[in-house]
Amino acid sequence: MVPAEEQVAFLHNVQRLLVEGQFTATYKFALVLALADLAIEQGSDNAEAEEVSTSAIAEKFIQYYWRHIKPFATGHGEPVMLRQNLGNSPAIISELTVAAKSGVTTLAELKKDSRRWKSIVTRVRQTVCNQPLRYLPTMGSTRHSFLYDDSTDIQAGKVVEKIRLEPGVMFCLRRFYDLVTDLVRGAWVRYARRYNADVLGSPTDLDEFLFGSERAVLQAYVPLLREVQESRCFYCEREMTSEQAHVDHFIPWSLYPVDLGHNFVLAHGTCNSAKADHLAAVPHLSRWIQRNLTAGAHLEAEFDRLRLLHNWSASTRVAHWAYGRAGIGAMTWNRKSDFEALPAEWIHLLRAA
């Protein structure tokens, strides 16, 4: 039996992974799902360290991505292939697309050809070891491996036969299977929506209808934010034109999906994309507080005119909750691909605000 405090720590680490981890592709989501599925299929309810075959992980990847080789019906226009990473088509999808084009219609059919199946599993396994297995522990610029032993071979991207899950991980994956998989699938969906917005548009789905998470039309606030920020990007502080300006939620929308005026900042599209769903580093937090205090009366008058909800006290409480949940030492975004550990200073800044 894993002690209760270690179970809570495990869930906190999963949460940290999804918030602080760098996701340039969907492979990392698939890796966590694979470990969870294999924990159910092969694991046991003890607190010991247990091994998992990388071939078994590769087979799970093939199962997940097989359905993704088909175009997605958006509901408007022709079906499209969804982007699963920031570069070219993922190698695993390309591998499976070749198999499908040769006439294979189902996974069962593909698996029946043992020689071909073994060959594909071998190549997918190489991809898994070289990419998500190697990079999953990276949070910002540091490594925090709580799921499996982050060996030298894994860090080098070498193909390994097995990985050793840390003590208690198998137990927690089994105990919290529904919670972990729901968290990861939700993050995967948000990733897909973010990087396929041009083809998906802005669909209003059931959760948006029920829980009011439909995002405000942000373009209307650009002139006000440009004025307050003197036409400079909030993060890099370089000048920007209206065409370059993106309205960003300082406390990420993915953490707290409510529009409050004080939470909006104007940023270059590149800075906005780099920050993504990460918490901003303390220098940005300090500047956010200072901007809202200095221009407070003007901002509130304009928010009222624009009929935008605002509440500075609530906004600071949301920020306190978000940074407090992350905790001292959590990786926060500074600029481009640079991250830094969250110092205790954030507490004093928000208390003063």
N, C-alpha and C positions, 0 to 999 in steps of 0.2 A: 504494500500500500504506500502510495506517495503522500507525504505530509500535505495538509491543506495549503500551507503557505507556498509550497513548491508548485502546487497546481495553479494557484493564483498567479505566481510568477511566470509560469508557462503561458497562460492566457495573455498576460501583459506583454510577454515577448512576441507572441504572434501578432498582437496589435501593433507593437513597435515595428515589426518587420513590414507590415502592410503600409504603415504611415511613413517610416523613415527609410525604408529600402528603396534602392534605385531600380526602377522597372523600365528598361528600354525594350522589352519584349514580354510576351505572356508566358514564357517558359518557366519563370519562377513560380507563378501561380500554379502551373501544372505540376511542378515538383512537389509543392506542399500538398496538393490534392492526392498525388500518387502515394506519398508517404502515409497520408490518412487512410486511403483505401487499402493499402497493403497492411496497415496496422490492424484493420478489421479482418482482412482475409488470412493473414499469416501470424499475427501477433498474439500476445497473451497478457493477462492482467497482472503482471508483476512489475516491480520497479527496477528491474535489472536493465543494463545496456543490452541491446539486441541488434543483430546484423540484418541488413536488407540487401538483396542482390540488385546491382545496377541494371541487369538484364530485365528483372521484374519491373523496375521503374521505367525502363525503355518501353516495355510492352504497354504499360499504362499510358505513356505519352502517345503511343500509336492509337490507342482506343480513344483518347480525348480528341486528338487532332484529325482523326479520320472524318468526323462530321464537318470539320472546318474546310475541307477541300472543295466543298460545294458553295456556289454563290449564295449570298444572303438576300432574301426577298425583303426589300425595304418598305414595300407598300406603295412606293411611287417610283415609276421608271423601271428600268431593267435591274434584275438582281446583280449584286456586286460582290466581289471578293473583299472581305473585311481585312484591314491592315492589322497584323498581329505584332508588329514591331516597328521601330523607327527607321529601318533600312529596307533592304530587299526582302522578298518573301522568305519566311523562316525555312531553314533547310528541311525540317521535318515535314512541313506541308508540301514542299517541293518534291520530296522523296515519295510521299504518299500519292501526290498528284500523278506522278509517273506511273505508279502501279495502277491507279484508276484508269488512266488513258490506255493502258494495255488491255483493258477489258474486265478487270477485277471490279465487281460491284459491291461486295460485302467483305467485312473483316474476316468472317468465317471462311470465305472463299480464299482470301489471301493467306490465312493461317494454314489452310489445307495444303498449300504448296510449301512444304517444310523447308526446302532449300532457299526459296525466295524469302520466306518469313524470317529465317535465321539471318540472312544477309541484311535485311532491313533492320531487324532488331540490333544487329551489330553496329550499323551506321548511326542509328538513332541513339544508341548507348554512347557512342563516341561524342555526339552532339551534347547529350545530357551531361557527360562528365566535363566537357570542355567549356560549357556555358552555365546553365543554371546551378549545377552542383558546385561549381567553382565560385560563382558570384553571389549566390543566395545570402551568405553570411554578411555581405557588405552593406553597412548602413552608413551613408555619408562617405567619409574617408576612412572609416575604421571597420574592423570585422568583429561581429558578435555572433558566434556560432552556438546556438542553444539546442538545435535539433540533432546535429550529428557531429562526430569527431572531425574537426577541420584539419585533417592531416596535411603534411607537406605535399604529398602527391595530389591531393584534392586542390590545394591552393595553386598548384602548377598546371592544373587542367589535364592531368594524366588520366588515362582510362583505368579505373579500378574495378575489381570484381565485386566488391561489396563496400557498403558504408556501415559504420557502427553508430546507431542512434544512442544519444546520451541517456544515462540512467533516468528513468521516469518518463521519457518522451513517448514510448510506445503506450504506456499506461494512459497518459494524458490524451494522446491522439484517439484512443479508444473511448475514453470517458467523455471527451468533449467533441466527438466526431461531428455531430450535427452543427454545433456552434462554429467549429473551425472551418468546415466546408462551406457553410453559409457566408462566413466572413470573406473567405478567399474567392468564392464565386462572385460575391457582390463586388469585390475589388476588381476582378477580371472584367465584369460587365462595365464598370465605370471606366476602366482603361479603354475598352473597345469603343465606348461612346465618345470618349475624349478624342481618340485618334481616328475616328471615322465620322466626325461631326459633319463633314462636307457631304457625305452620302446619306447619313442617317437623318440629317436635319435636326429638328427639336421635337421629337415625338413626346406627347403627353401620355405616360403610361399610368397604370392603376395606382402605384405608390405615390406618384405626383398628385393624382386626383384626390386620393384619400388623405394624404398627410401634408399637402400644401407645399411641396418642395419645388414647385415650378419656379425657375429663376427669373428675376426681374429682367426687363429689357434694359440693358445697362448703358446703351449708347447715349441715352438722354443725359447721363451724368458726366460725360466726358468734358464739356465746357467748364463746369464747376470745378472738377478735379484738376484740370489743366491750370485754371486760374490760381487755385490754392497752392499747387505744386510748381507754379511758375514755369509750366511747360517742360518740366524735367521728370524723368522716370523716377518713381519712388525708390527703386532698388539700386540702380547703377548711378542715378543722379545726373545722367547725361540728358541733353536736350532731345525732345522728340516732337514730331508732327502729329496732327490728329490722326493721320493714316497709320502711324506706328503705334498709337496708343490703345492699350487694352485695359479694361476695368477688371481689377483683380480683387478677390476676397482675401484680405490680409490673413484672417483666420480662415483656413481653407473651407470651401463649401462642402467638401467631402466629410469634414469633421462636424460642421454645424451648418446645415442647409437652411439658413434663414437670412434674408437680406436686411441688414441694418446699416444705415447710411455711413456711420463712422468706420465701418469695416471696409469700405471701398477705398482702394488706392489705384492710381493710374500708373501703368508700367509699359515698357517696351514689350512687344509680343514675345521676343526671345527670352526676356527676363521672366515673363509670366509663365512661359512654357518650362523654363528651367526650374522655377520654384515649384510648379505643379501643385501637388497636394501636401507639400512639406510645410512645417512651421518655419517661419523666418527667424534668422539669428537675432541675438540680442541687440546689435546696433540698429537693425531695422525696427525691432520692437520699440526701442527708445525713440526713434524718429517718428514712428506711428503715433505714439503717445503725445509727443511734442507737437506734431501737426494738429492733432485734434484738440489739444488744449489751447494752442495759440490762435487757431482759426475757429474755435468752438462756436461763438455767437453767430458768425457769418455762415458757417456750415449748417447750423440748425435752422436758421432763417431760410436758407436755400433748400434744405431738405423738406421743410414745410411747404415751400412754394412748389416743389417738384412732386409733392405728395409721396415722399419716401419715408418709410418708417425709420425712426432713429431713437436711440436711448444710450447716451454715453455710459451711464452706470452699468446697464446691461451688457454693453459691448466690452467693457473692462472685465466684467465677471466672466463672460464667455472666454476672453483671452486668458484669464487666470485659470479657468478650468482646463483649457486646451494645453497650456504650458505645464500646469501641475500634473495633468495626466501623463504627459510625456516624461516628466521627471528630470532632475539634474543629471547631466551626462548624456541625455538624448541628443541625437544628431539633428541639427537644424541647418537650414539652407542659408548660405551667405551670398554666393554669386556663381553663375555658370554651373560648374560641377563641384564647387567647393562647399564643404559642410564643416560645421564646427560643433563641439559639444556644448550643450546648454549649461551655463554657469548659474550659480545661485542668485546672481544679480537680478534676474528677471523678476523675482519675488518683490524686491525693493522698488523696482520701477513701477510695477502695477499697483503696489500699495500706495505709492506716492500719487498715482494718477487718480 
